[in-house]
């Protein structure tokens, strides 16, 4: 007699428990209590007439049968999630476009320009996934993404938007209060903010790098304060009166509206391989919606098509 296969809820609970090898962490992920997770696993084992976990002391391990089911469940759930995402994309129709991008890029670069796109393409309706996390185009129902990085994404096309350069900025209030910032060495009397971030060997430009570019040797960085995100640097400069290193493209509105003032001509570029990219699936390169948004975005970024 053929046995009934477990439902997706039971498989999702089992997959989380098998991945974490911990019922408590699995419970947090799937929104159940640890006791409920344990109960679901026991029901699954009874249904399949298999022992999936070796429960010995405080350690939880998969049995050989559990490992086989875990690999199959993870693959099946991933395939199902991707299929649901693609189905949702198809259901949205040919007039909607869903874009994933960071809050920083959305607020400081895209949204101020968006009315121009809407005027040029009133037939298209945009929706946004605001996140710094990498998204799966199918599984997360995303048509295209704007991401900072190398642009190397499997089975995807990527268009480099613009190079990223970093320069010092301050609040105009600091200058109005009498601060003398006439040459780079004048910065040494102030608190200096920067983004403390690195990935895959790439270090985001910091004050030691900028001072070297400005010709200041033996720089002591003990007055520097690092933040995880550039928006925190900008806010610290506006609120705290220090000097910050900021991405000029991402603070264009702040500069134009007088919330920030650029200091000196010296800039430090981010590593050459890294930039903001427009990324979309290769299979969608001829999608009229993708082509319309891509053409407009590259024009706004000053990229020749």
N, C-alpha and C positions, 0 to 999 in steps of 0.2 A: 504494500500500500504506500502510495506517495504521501510523504509528510508535508503539511502546510509550511510554507516558508514564513519566517518571522516578518512582522510589519516594520515599516521604516522607523517608527518610534523606538521599538526595541533594538533595532540595529544601530540607531544613532546613539542610544544609551550605551550599548555594548562597545561601539567603536570608541567613544570617549573614555570609557573605563579601561579599555585595552591600550589606548594611546597613553594615558596618564599612569596606568597601573596603580590607580588610587581612586577609590569610590568617592571620596570627599571632593577631590578636584573635578572629577567627572560630574558630580552632582551640581557643582557651581556652574559648570558649562551648560548643562542641559536644563537647569532650572528645577531640579528635584532635590529631595533630601538624600543624604547618603543611604539611609535605610530603604528609601524607595528605589534607588539605583540597585542596591543589593537584591531587593525583591525582584526587580525586573530581570536581572541577570539569572537569578535562580529559576524564574519562570521560563526564560529562554533555554536554559540548560535542560529543564524538564521537557520542554516542547521538542527539542532536538535530540534528546536522550544522549547528550554529550556533556563532558566536564570541560568547561572553557577556561577556568582559572584554577591554578594550584594555590590553595589558601593555606599558607604555612606561617604561623607566627604573625609578625607585623608586615611581612613582605607578600606582595601580590604578583604572581607570575602567570603568563599564559601557558596553557598546555599546548602540545603540538596541534591538537584539534582547534584550540582557541586561536593559534597563530594563523592557521589556514583560513578560518572564518574572519579574523580581523583584516587580513589582506584583502579578502573578497568584499567585505562590508565597506572598507574605506574606499575601494575602487568604485563600488556600486553607488555609494552615497555621493561621491564626487561627480560621477557621470550623471546622476539624477539632478544634482544641483545645477550643473552646467546646462542640462537640457531644459530645466525650468527657467533658467535665466534667458536662454535663447528664445523659448516660447513667449516669455514676457516681452522680450524685445520685438518679436513679430506682432504680438498683440497691440503694442503701442502704436503701430502704424507708421506710415511713411512721412508723417509731418513732425514727429517728435525725435529729439536728439538728447541723449543722456551723457553728460560729461563728468568725469571724475577729476578733481584738482584740489590743491591745498587751499586752506582758508587764506593764507598769505597771498597767493597768486590771484585768487578770486577777488579779494578785497582791494588789493593795491594795483592790480594790472588789468584784469579782465572786465570786472563789473563797470568801471568808469567808461569803457569802450563799448559795452554791450548794446546801448541804444543804437549805435551805428549799424551793428549787425542786424538788429531787429527791424530797422528801417529798410535795410537792403533785402532782407529775407523774411517778410511778414508771414510767409506760409509755414515757417519752421518754428516749433515750440521747443525751447531748451529747458532741461531740468538738470540739477547739479547734485553730485555726490561729493560733499566737502570732506576730504580726508587726506592725510599724509600717507595712508597705507596703500600698498600696491594692490590693485584690483585685478580680478580675473574677468575678462570681457564677457564671457558667457555666464559664468557662475554668479557674478554680481550685477548682471544686466547693465553693462556699460558699453556705450558705442565708441567712445574715445576718451583719452586721458591726457592731461598736461602734467608732466612730472620732471623733477630735477634729477639728473643722473647722466649716465653715458648714452642712453637711448637704445641700448642693446636689450631687446625683449624678443623672446622666441615667437616666431610666427606673426610678427608685427612689423608695421612700417613706422618709422620715426623721422620727424622733421625737426631739425635744430632751430630754435626760435631766435635766441640771441645769446651772446657771450655775457657772463656775469662778472662785473667788476665791483670792487669794494672800496669805499672811501670814507673818511671821517666826517661826521656830522654833529651838530650841537643844536640846542634850543636857542632861538633868537633872544630869548630872555636872558640867557647866560651872557651874551654880548652886551645886552642893554644894561646889565648889572655891572659892567665895567671890566669883564674878563678880557685880557689881552691875548689874542690868538693870531699873532702876525706871522709866526714862523713855526715849523713843526716842533722845535724844542719847547715852545710855550705849552704844548700839550702835557709835558711831564709834570706839571703842577696840578693836574686834574685827575679825577677818577676816570678810568678808561674802560668802556664796556665793549664786549665782542661776543661773537657766536663761538662757543667751544664745541666744535663738532668735527668728526673725522670718520671716514668710511673707506674701506678697501685701500688704505694707504694714502688717501687724499685728505689733506688737512684744510679746513675752511680758513681763509686768510685771517690772521690774528694780528695783534699789535706789534709783536716782535717782527713779523714779516713786513708790516707797513713801515715801521720805523727804519728797517734796513733799506727799503725802497726809497725812503725820504732822506737817506744819508746820515742817519743817527746811529752811531756805534755804541756798543756796550749798554743797550737798553735794559733797564731793570723792570720786569713786568709785575712786580709785587703790587702795584696800584691798579692792576687790571682785574676786572670782574667778568667772568664768563657766564653766558646764558645758553640754554639749549636751543633757543629759537630766536630768530631775528626780530620778531614782533616784541619780544621781551626787551631786547636791546633798545629798540625805538622808544618803547614806553619808559624805560629807565632814563633815557636821554631827556625826554619831554618832562618827566616828573622830577628827576633827581639832579639835573643840571650837569651831569658829566658829559663826556665825549664818547660817541659810539662809532663803531665800524659798521656800515650798512651797505646793502646791495642797492645800487643807485636806481635800477629799474623798478625795484619793489617799493621805493619810497618817493617815486616821482610826484604823487599827489601831495604827500606831506611837504615836499619842497615847494611845489607850486602854490600851495595854500598857506605857506609861511609857518608851518608847525616845526619844520626843521630847516637848518641852513648848512650847506656843504662847506667844508673847510679844506683849502689847499687843492692843488691840481693832481697831486700824487694819488694813483690808484693801484690796487693790487688785484690782478685777475685770478679767478678761480682756476684750478687745474684745467688744462685745455680740453680734456676729454669730457668734462662735466659742463652741463648747461641745461636749460629748460627745453623740453622736447614735447611736441605733439605726437602722441602714440595711438595707433589704431590697428585693428586686425588686418592682415594682408588680404583676407577675403573681402574686406569692406572698402578696399581702395577705390572701387568704381561706384560706390554708393553715392547718389546725388547729394544726400545730406552731408556726408563726410567731405565730399569734394567742395561743397559750398562753404562749410565752416573752415576747412583747411585753407582754401584760397583767401578767405577774409583774414584769418589769423596770421598767415604768413605776410600778408600785406601790412597788417598792423605792426608786425614785428620787424618790418623792413627787409624781409627775405625775398629775394628774387625767385620766382616760380619757374 
